[in-house]
Amino acid sequence: MVLESEGLRAALEGPLALYPTQPLYSPPLFPWLIAALCTLLQYPWPTLGVVVPAALGTVTVPLVFALGRRMHGNGFGLAAAGLLAASDF
């Protein structure tokens, strides 16, 4: 089936593929995660390549707030979460 090979193609040929000549170009976990999700959910890799980072980034902001609040109080947690939310990285 064509859709089953979509995940493998995303890992090997997608925009975030791990290039053998540049082993530190991108970490391998993200392309592998997208490839696994493409295979399991039968979605094309461009869709999951946008949705997965957005979802992970959205989940990270409250986690940073909770960690900052636990370590140094509400103000620090809010500042840390705000800086992360405003970051383009």
Residue pairs with C-beta under 8 A, 6 or more apart in sequence:
3 42
4 39
6 38
6 39
6 42
6 44
6 45
7 34
7 35
7 36
7 37
7 38
7 39
7 40
7 45
8 35
8 39
9 45
10 17
10 31
10 34
10 35
10 38
10 45
10 48
10 49
11 17
11 18
11 31
11 32
11 34
11 35
14 31
14 34
14 45
14 49
15 49
16 26
16 30
16 31
16 34
16 49
17 26
17 31
18 25
18 26
18 28
18 31
19 25
30 53
33 52
34 45
34 48
34 49
34 52
35 45
37 43
37 48
37 52
38 44
38 45
38 48
41 48
60 84
61 81
61 84
61 85
62 81
64 77
64 80
64 81
64 84
65 77
65 78
65 80
65 81
66 77
67 77
67 80
68 76
68 77
68 78
68 79
68 80
68 81
69 76
69 77
69 78
70 77
71 77
